[in-house]
Amino acid sequence: MSYSLIGPLVLAYDGFSSKKLPGLAEICLPSEFHVGDIVQWKQNAIEIYWEFFVRYQYHEREWARCMACGDNVFGYVGPTTTENKEFADESRIKYDDWIPLQHHMSFMKGNVTEVSNSCCGVKYAWETHLSKSALKMAH
């Protein structure tokens, strides 16, 4: 099985055509966001991002390099790079204790504070840095 990186998402590829991957465009293509928009997690992104979000919560708002845009950002939520592993000792995190957060993410709404090509800053009760592909406009 080979893997390909699309933005911050790592998708498995077994020789399937894109026609057999329903929702691929919705998962990968970012929406158009503006500062001040109210957004929430896309349902199909929660399964991909919830463990990254747990690491963010566990390590409390530290600086890290974003894999999508390459910037050093405060409040990064996404895959861990080699550079970020210094503070991301996952062996200390008990993910089973954090499963309720996965459910809670469906209801979280935040304000867009900054927008770049592939990512945006989102303020919940705290500032985060997320890939646009993980967000949708809130209802």
N, C-alpha and C positions, 0 to 999 in steps of 0.2 A: 504494500500500500504506500503510495506516495502522498505527500501533503503539499499544498500550496498556500501561501500567505496572501490573503486579500484584505488589505487594510489591517486592522488589528485582529481579524478573524482567521483562524487556521481551519481550513476545510479539508476533509478527507476526500480523496479522489480515487475511485476504483475503475475508471474507464467509463463512467456514466456520462451520457450526454447531458447538457444543461436542461433539456426538456424533461429529464427525469428528476430534476432537483427543484420541486415546487417551492416557491417563495425565495429562491436564491437572490433575485433582484431586490426584493424587499429587505432581505437581511443585509446585503452588501452596499446598496446604494444609499448614500446619505440623503436626508431631507434638507430642504432649504430652511435654515434657521436664522433668526435675527436676534440681536440683543433685546432682552425684555420678553421674549416668547416664553410661554410656560410649556414645559416638556415633561414626558415621563418615559420610562423604559419601554421599549418594544417587547411584547410578550416573548417573541422568539429569541430575543437577545438575553433575556434573564438567565436561561440555562447556560449560556456561554459565559456570561460575565459575573454570575453571583459569587463564585469563589474568588475572583479578582477583587470584587467589592468587599468580601470578607477580609482579605489581606489589607485592603485600604483601611477598613474600620479597625482592624487589629493593630496596625502600625501607626494609626492616628496621623493622618495628614502630613506625610513626609514628601520631600522632593524626589522625583524620579524621572527617567527619560521615557517619553511616550514612544511606543513602537509605531504608531500611526503617523505622527507629524515630526518626530525626532527631537522635539524641544524638551528641555529640562523643565518640568512643570511641578507645581505644588498641587497635591490632591489627585494624583494620577490613579486611574482605575483601568487596569488592562494587564496584558501578559507581562510577566517579569523578564526583563533582559538580564544578561550576565552582570551588567553594571549595577542593576537594582538588587541583585541577590544578597548584597551585604546586609541589607536591613530586612530582607524577606525570608527569614528562616521559617519555612512552612512547617517544619517538624513540631513547632510549638503550638500550631493552630489546630484546634479540634473542630473540624468542619461540621461534624454532626451536631455540635452545640449551636451552630449558626444557621441551621436549616430554616428556622422561622424567618430569617432575613430574606431568603429567596422568595417567600410568599409576600412579604412586606414590600418588596421592590415593585410589584405590580401596581401598587397604590401610591407610590412616591411621586410627587410632582415638584419640579424645581424651575427656577428662572435662569434663562441663558444670560450669562454675564459677558462672554466674549466668544467670537466665532473665527475659526481659521478654515483652511481648505478641507481638512479631514476631521477636525475635532472642535469641541466647544467647551467652554467653562460653564458648569451648571452649579447653581447655588441652591442647596436644600437648606438645612440649618447650618451647613458648612459648604465650603467651596470644593468642587471636584473637577476633574479634567477627563472628558469622555469622548469616545469616537462618536461622530454623528450617526454612524450606522446602527448604534445601539439605542437611538432615541426616536421618538415620534412626538408630534404636537399633542398636547393633552386635550382631553374632551372637556 
